[in-house]
Amino acid sequence: MPSLDQTQLLGRFPLIIEPANCDINGTAPLQDIVSHLLHASTDHAEENGFGFSFMETIQKAWVVSRMGIYIERAPVHDERVMLYTWISNVDHYFTQRNFAILDKDGAYIVRAQAFWAAIDYKTRRPADLPTIQNGKITRMIVDRDPNFQVPKLSRIPSVDLPPVLTYSPKYGDIDINHHFNSAKLVEHALNLYSDELLSGTHVRQMEVVFLSEGTYGMNIHFCKSPDNVVDLKNAANNTSICRMRFVFDGKES
């Protein structure tokens, strides 16, 4: 974790893994982990004055562009864990946010990283981050911690195979920005896999890149490769909305 003199820059969020939300293995499902990370991002930004409330006043919205999640072990039902988040880098158009979930003994069980942009409502272009609030977000950067290591995000290839599913987002899939919710995207992608595969195994790693906006009623093709890349494409023009790569522990798909 960052040094003691930078702890004021951390977001710190206690979590309880509710049994009603657990998967067939009795652990927090990946889509819930994604949801917790996104909520922590939102709350930490809000606490520091550059969250949804402020961004709405300047006609901008935070949008996640890439994410990587690396799981040592999935949190289990009734477990109490602590989620930390902090900003590790800011350039003109993207900010990198790191996450760590620690168990009661202080051991890392989940590490994650995400890249965010602030999109202008009208132009749909990313804002120049250091110009927002006189560069306040740049003063939130936490020094690199040698004990926190995450892989460099790799390129996720397109999948040029026939779709295994065509799905149109419904009311429950849409978020506050009127887009296909990121956690719901992950949930629908994991639903492509059999319960036989997912029973007794876990996702150890997921990387995702968000490329365009999925919206209510859009027909979306889910294309899946043998090496566990899932490519979600707008059926109208065959362009990717997002791509994900999953790594499972010890079972073939």
HELIX and SHEET records of a PDB file:
HELIX    1   1 LEU A    4  LEU A    9  5                                   6    
HELIX    2   2 PRO A   19  ASN A   21  5                                   3    
HELIX    3   3 LEU A   30  GLU A   47  1                                  18    
HELIX    4   4 PHE A   52  THR A   57  1                                   6    
HELIX    5   5 LEU A  129  MET A  140  5                                  12    
HELIX    6   6 TYR A  171  ASP A  173  5                                   3    
HELIX    7   7 SER A  182  LEU A  190  1                                   9    
HELIX    8   8 ASP A  195  LEU A  198  1                                   4    
SHEET    1   A10 GLY A  11  ILE A  16  0                                        
SHEET    2   A10 ARG A  80  VAL A  90 -1                                        
SHEET    3   A10 THR A  95  LEU A 102 -1                                        
SHEET    4   A10 TYR A 108  ASP A 120 -1                                        
SHEET    5   A10 LYS A  60  ILE A  71 -1                                        
SHEET    6   A10 VAL A 203  PHE A 210 -1                                        
SHEET    7   A10 THR A 239  PHE A 248 -1                                        
SHEET    8   A10 VAL A 229  ASN A 234 -1                                        
SHEET    9   A10 ILE A 220  LYS A 224 -1                                        
SHEET   10   A10 LEU A 165  TYR A 167 -1                                        
END                                                                             
